[in-house]
Amino acid sequence: MLHIRKQEPLSRHTSFGIGGPADMFVEVAGPLEIAESIELALREKVPYFVIGGGTNILFADAGYRGLVIKIADGGIAVRGPVIEAGAGISLKRITETARDQSLAGMANLAGIPGSLGGAVRGNAGAFGTEIGGLVRSVKVFNKDTGMVRELSTEACGFAYRESLFKKQVELIILSAEILLTPGDKGIISSEMERIIALRESKHAQSAKCAGSFFMNPVVKDEKLREEFTRDTGAPPKDEKLPAGWLIDHVGLRGKHVGGARVSDQHPNYIINTGGATAEDVIILVSLIKRRVRDDLRVQLKEEVQMVGF
């Protein structure tokens, strides 16, 4: 039986710590409870929205007029080089499980916040590794048909911060299989520690934020690309320039609106310094996009999903 909470503050369920109340809120595990919660929304004739770990998302100050469905962890199992985990399991727990089982391939993803489901949906990645490159299969619930399907890596349509699941919203991720390779536990552990320390040096991991706010855009301007190379000592990757470098380039490092602030450490992070509202964030985001577009002729696109606006 579903346990429905009324007027649940969504700020409690996001890494941003921002968001008004949901009219209804429920935590579920597995296709039966997901189907039951969707049926409830349809019966009540209200919209619904599915979340996992609550990263990469900004809820409106007014909250959500409908049902928010939070996917619970769903368990984790290791079979040889394969880790199968529920969509609600944190990516942190999966990387630690891989380390403990002497399985290599996930070290570069150490320290990324949020759940497996969210990571798969957005093809999360860092330091040259994307989770889509490690996924063997994804189990999904199709809310339109009520059926559970298993999709191969190829069927998932992984691309830079993209996947099939962003385009076909009727597919709700239940679990995924991650295929790794046997490795040395000590080496894996050391590499994870190095990556986590590197992430911490770039940005305090305890800060209230939604992770990288903008995708790294493709930039064709050769003069700007050359300037990036001179500034950083490294050429651009895949024709893209880091959004954080572009934001810093137009002088917005440390810029704040109300309680929302462009990070001094990593300008592609927007921080809730305490009491920030969604409106603060939206105004700051609009300023950033306008300045980068006007000064550099580059259009930034949000990686963070905005809900309830």
Protein Blocks (a to p, Z undefined) as FASTA:
>chain_A
ZZddehiafklmcfklpacddfbacddedjklmmmmmmmmmmnopacdddfeopaiacdf
klpadddddddekiaadehjbccddfklcfklmmmmmmmnopahjlmmgoiacjfklmmm
nopaeehiafklmpmbdcdddfknopacdddfklnopaehiafklmmmmbccfbdcdddd
dddfklmmmmmmmmmmmmmmmocfkbccebjfbdcdddfblklmmmmmmmnopaceehia
cfklmmmmnopghiaehjbccdfklmmbccdfehpafklmmmmmmmmmmmmmmmnopacd
dfbdcehZZ
